[in-house]
Amino acid sequence: MKLAKTLILSGLILSSVANSTEPTAAGQSIDQHLSGGATTVLDNSNNAFSLPANNLSILRRDNFFIGNAFFKQPWVIAPSSTSARDGLGPLFNSNSCQGCHVKDGKGRPPLTREEKFISTLVRVSIPAATPATPAQQALLTTLGIVPEPTYGDQIQPNSIPGLKAEATPRFDYEEIRGQFKDGETYTLLKPSLKLDNLNYGALHPQVQMSARVAPVMIGMGLLAAIPEADLLALADPEDKNADGISGRVNQVWDVSSQKTVLGRFGWKANQPTVAQQSAGAFHGDLGISSPLFTGQPCTAAQTDCLAAPQGGQPEINQELMDMVTFYASLLAVPARRDVNDPEVLKGERLFKQANCSACHLPELKTGVKPDFPELEHQRIQPFTDLLLHDLGEGLADQRPDFLASGREWRTAPLWGIGLVATVNGHTRFLHDGRARNLMEAILWHGGEAEASRQQVLNLSQAERAALLRFLNSL
């Protein structure tokens, strides 16, 4: 059946597509194009990740675009005549959210040793004592880690004039070679993270470091709207069904409610809400304080940083922070492409046969979300279970985060993954961007995904092409 659709979004007239439906277990049907349900936009341009939810009313779009402005515009050093957006730093990774999430899309690591870390940041911490001291236990409860004493929980490679940046991160790479069953060879790049120019002293001898590229922003509000009970039902920490998959939830600190709740966002599901994820990024990445995260991201050892001028207390007020959260919550998911193509359908079957769908769950439902009625009761196709999974030693960063171990990562949503090259001009994937394409990303999977990886290694060249064609349709 063909369903003509014309959507007018932000002045863009988007053309019609064929409507493809697939029966669900309940006998209902889900439109395979509409990854984000009624919020989906039909756009495959380089702006595909930057549009408001399709069902967002005209009356509510002002808040979206105000939030977008504060997400995109550069922040400046205080004091400034531009008092609404001054207070950058004193130490920072970027001067705007858009600086890392270019076009609301995916970051990448430096492509040369000379290139700076721009859309990639470095988390740092140290192991807690065994047993943890009371002070360390308090940090583990509220931060999920024990910060590195001199540099805190994140390396800032930039600073305002008159201050020294913390360090200069870089990657060295080791080549790992292998081959598929049919004899075709491949090469993976294993990164080794180094910090040069440590301007505030030596690192703790037991420092734990982990590089993280900025993830795609789409669909965050929909993921926030999935009922907690549904995610808990998906978890199988003891692998009681003996399928080799033992996903579990992360339990993290919610600063606003001052209690431990389920984590959903971040590479290790270490953030509970879009609001806290956004405010945390303002604080850690830009050095911008908010009502949720006051003060500056300076440690006691960084006295010049602590004494630097501020742009107000806080530097972004609650009203503007709410606008940014509104924007981040209602960024639309673009529609899938070519869902009826025979090669795409073949690739989808192979994806399921390899059991990739056990973690990259194709379908979930949102529940009640009073502040965001647009997101309520949507059948969505994020290809994630939002759970932590052990992906093996090859991907391990050996840096725990709340309940997440050094080998565990949240299942990354796959919706929109086929448009990263169009939006961001690269195909670097995984938490540190080591994979240069989707096949390399698959081949890095181990641990709970090892059986799936072995099935992919056994595929023929034509089957591998079909699998990639399916992933690029998402």
N, C-alpha and C positions, 0 to 999 in steps of 0.2 A: 504494500500500500504506500502511496506517495502522499506526503503531507506538506503542502506549501506553507512556508513560514517567512515572514518578513519582520525583522527586528530593527527598531531604530534605537541605537545606543550611542549617546554622546555625539550625536550628529552623524554617526556612521550608519548607512543602510546596509544590512547584511543579508546575503542571498539565501534562498531556500535550499534545504537538503532533504534527502529521502529519510523517511521515518522508519527505523528498523527496531523491531521489538522482539524480546525473548521472554518466553514464559518463565515465571518464577515458581518457587516451591508452593506458594500460596495460590497459584493459578492466575495471578495477576501478570501484567507485562511491564517491562521496564524498557524505555527507549534507550537503545545502546549508544545513541549520539550524546545524550544528555548526561554527561558525567556528574554534573552538579545539580541534577533535577531541574526545577523551575528557575534556578539561578543561572543556568548555563548560558553562555553567549556563543554565537556562531561566528567565530573570528579566528583565522589562522595567520594573521599578520604579525609583524614584530611588536604590536601593541596588545597581543592576545592575553597577556597576564595582567593588564592594567585597567580593565574595564569594570564598572560596577555590576553587581548582580543584576541579571536581566529583569527580575521581578521587583527591583527596588523602585519605589514610586518616585515621581518627580518631586514630591514634597519632602522626601528624605535625602535627595541627592546633594543638596547643599552641604550637609554634614560630611558626605563622602569626599567632595572636592576640597573642602577646607582641610580635612585630614590629609588628603593627597598633597596639598600645598606644603604642609609642615613635614611631610614625609620626604618630599623631593628637594625642598629649598635648603641651601647650605646654611649652617649655623656659623656665627661669627664670634670673635673674641670679645669678651666683656672688658670694660664698659663700651657700649656702642649706642648710637642713635636708634639702631634697630633693636629696641629693647625686647620685642616679642620673640626674638630668636638669637639672643646673644648668650654667651656663657660657654662657648665651645671649650672643651678640654678641662683642665690644663693638659692632660694626657688623653690621647684619643686614637682610634683606628681610622675613622673617616669623619668628614665634616657634614655628612647627611646620611639618612637611611638609604637613599637612592644610590649613594656612593658604593655600597656593598650589594644591595638588591637592585641592580641595574634593570630598569623597566620592570620592577617587581619580580625579577627572575633570579636565576641561579648564578652564584659566584663561581670563581675558578681560582686555582693556585697560579703563582707566577709561572710563565712559560720559559723563562730563562733565569739564570742565577742573578742577573743584574736587575731584573724586574722586582719592584717592591710588592709586598703583600698588600693588596688593596681590598679584595672581597673575600679574603681568608683571614681568620683570626687565630690566635693561639691561646688555649686554656692552659693554666698551670695550677698545680696544687701539690701537697705533700701527703704522704700516708699518715694516718692517725696512729698514735701509740696504741699498743695492745696491753691492757685495756686503755681506751681513750681517756684522757684527762677530762674533768668536768668542762673546762673551756673548749676543748676539742669536740666533745660530745654536743655542746650547744651549737657549734659551727656545723657539725654534721647534720643536725636536725634542721637548721634554718637555711644553710647553703648547700648541703649535700656533699661538701668537700672541706678540707682544711686548706685555706689559701697559703700560697708560698709566702714566707714572712716578709720578704722585701718587695716582691712584685705583685702580690695579691692573687687574684684568680684569673687574670687575663693580661697578656702582654700588649701594651699600647706602643706601636712603632712611630707615632707622631706626637708632637707637642707644640704648644704655643711658643712664640718667640721668647727667648730668655730662659727657657727650661730645656732640659735634655729629655729626649724620648727615652723610653725604657730599654729598647733593644731593637736589633734588626733581624727578623726571622728569615731563614732560607731553607730550601730543600736540597738535599742531595738525593740522587736516585740510583737504585740498583736494578738491573734488568733481570727478570725471571722468565725463562723460556719454557715453553711446553708445546704440546701438540694435541690435536683432536684425534679421535679414533681413525679417521680417514687419512691421517697423515699431514693435514694442513697445520702449520706451525703458528704460534702466537708468542708475543712478548708482553709481559706486564711490567709496570714500573712500581717498585717499592720505595716510597719516600722515607728519607731519614731527616728529621726535623732538627735544625740547629739554631741557636741564638747567638748572634754576633753583637759586638758593641754594647755589652751590658753596662749601662751608665750609672746604675745605683748599687753596684756590688755583685758579688758572686751569687749564683743560685744555690739554694739548699741542695746538699749532696744527694738527697732522695727525691728531687723534683720529678713530678709527673707532668708530661706535656702532651697536648693533643691539638692538632690543627683542625679547623672547621671552616668549610666554605659556606657562604650564605645560601640558604635554601630558597626555593621558589615560594612566593607568598600566597598563591591562590588557594582558595577553599578553606582557609584557617577557621573561619566562623562556622562552617559546616562541620568540621572535625570537632570543634568545641561543643556542637549541639548533639553529638552522639551520646545517648544516655550512658551514664557510668555503669549501670547494671549490665548493659550489653557488652561493654569492654571486659568487665569482670567475668562474664560468662564465656568469653572467647579464651581467656587465660587458662593455661594448663601447666602450671609450674612444675608439677611432678610427673608430667607426661603420662597421665593415667590411661590414655587411650593407646599408648605405646606406638605412636606414629613417628617418633623421633623429633617432634616439634613441641617445645615446652615454653611457649611464650608466657610472659608475666608482665603485670603492670608495674610501673614505677610509682612510688609514693613520695611526694615532694611537699615542700613547705609553701603554703599560700600566704603571702605577706599581708594581703588585705584582710583575710578572715582569721589570720594567726592560728592556722591549724594545718595538719598534714592531710593532703588530698591526692587524688589520682593525677599523675603527670601525663601530658598529651603532646607537648611541643618541644622542639629541640632534638638534636641528633640522638640524645639518650633519654628523651621524654622527661627532661628535668624542669619543665615549666608547666604550670597547671592551666593557665588562661592566656588568651590573646592579650589582655591588658597587662599582665605581668611580664609576658614575653616582650611586649613593646617597650614598657618602661625600663625593663632590664637592659634592653639594647640601647636605649637612649643613654642610660647611665654608664654602661660598660664600654660601648663603642664610640660614643660621642662626648662623654663626660658631661652630660646634661642631667641635672638633678630634677626630680619630680616629687609629688607628694608621696609616692610609693617608695622611692629610693632617694633619700636626701643625701646631702653632702657630696663630696667629690670622690672619684675612684683613685684615691691616693692612700698609700700605706703610711704608717708612722715613720718609716725610714725616709720618706720622700717629703721632707720639710718644705722645700721650695714649692712643690705641688700644692701642699696644704695651704700655703700662704698666698697663692695666686688669686687674682680678683675673680669674683663670681658674677653671674648675670642675674642675680636675684635668688630668693629662697622661697620656693624652688625656681629653677630656671625655665621649666615648662609647667604651666599651671594645670589644674585638674581638667578644666574645660577643654583646653587644647589637647591634652593627653587623651581625653575621651573621644575627640574627633579623630585622632590618629588610630585609636583602637577600633572605632567605627569603620574607618577606611580599611584597615587590615582585615576586619571580620567580613567585609562584604565585597572583597575582590572576587570577581567571578571566575569560575572554572570554564575554560574553553571546551567546546564540543569535540568529540572524537571525529576522526576522518576515516573514510573508506571502510566502514564497519561491515559492509557486505562483500568486500573484495575477497575472492577465493583464497588468495595467499594470506590475507589477514586472518580469515577464519581458520585456516590451517595452523597459523602461528598461535592462535588462541588455544586451539586443541593441544598443541605441544606444550604451551605454558601450563595448562592444567595437568597434562600427563606427567610433566616433570615435578608436579606438586608445588610449583612456585606460588600457586593461589592459596596454599595453606597459610601463608603469612601475608602475601600481597592479596588480601581478600577483595574480590571484585566489588561486592555490594554491601553497603551498610545503610541504616536509616537514621535520620535525625529525629529528635524528640521535641519537647517543648522548650522554647527559647523566648521568653516574654519580651526582652529588649530588642530582639531581632526576629520579628514574625516572618520575614522573608526566608529564614533558614529552617523553619519548623516543618516537620513531617515530610522531609524530602528523601527520596530514594536516590542514593548517590553511589558513584563508582570510583572511590579513591584508590583502590588497590593497596590497602594497608589495613592492619588490625590495631595499629597504634601501640603494639606490645613490644617489649624488649625480647630480643632473641640473641643467643650465643652464635656469632657468625665465624667463630674459629680464631686461631692464633694469627692467621695472615692479616686480618683486619683489626686485631686487638690493639688498643692504645694503652692498655694497662693503667687506665685512670678511672677509678670508680666515680659514680655521680649519684648521690642518694642510694637507691637500691641497685642501680645498674652496675654491673661488674665491668672490669676492664676489657671484657670480651663481648659485652652485650651492646646492641644498638636497637633503637626503635625502628620498626619497619617503615621505610621511607614511602610516602604516597607516590604513586606512579602517574596519577592524572597530570596531563600536560607535558609529560616527559618528551614526547615526540616533537614538541615545539621549542625546546630549549635552544636548539641550533638556530632557529629562525629569530627568536627573541634576543638571545644573548651571544650568538655568533660562535659558540663552542659546544663541545660535547664532552665536558669533563664531569664525571659523576663520582659518587660515594662521598663520605664525610669530609675527606681531605682532597677530593678532586683528583685522586691518583689515576682513576680509570679514564682513558682517553676516548672511550666509546662505550656503548651499552654492553657489548659482548665482554669487554674487559671487566666491566662492573659485575657481570654474572660470574665470571671466572674467579673473582676474588672471594666469592661466597664460600664459606666453609662451615664447620660446626653443625648446627641444625640444618643448614642448607647444603651440606656436602653431598647428600644423595641426589638432590636436584642438580647440583653442579655436574656430577658424574653422568647424569642423563643427558645434559647438554653437550658434554664432551663426546658422547656417543652419537650425536645427531650427524646426519649428512650435511654437506654444504648447502643443499637446497632447503633442508629443514631449518638450519640455522638462519638462513635468509628469511624464511617465513616467520620464525620467532621474532626476529628483529623488526620485520614489517609490522607485526602485531603491536610490539611495544611502541613503535613510532606512530601508531594510530591513536595512542592514548592521549 
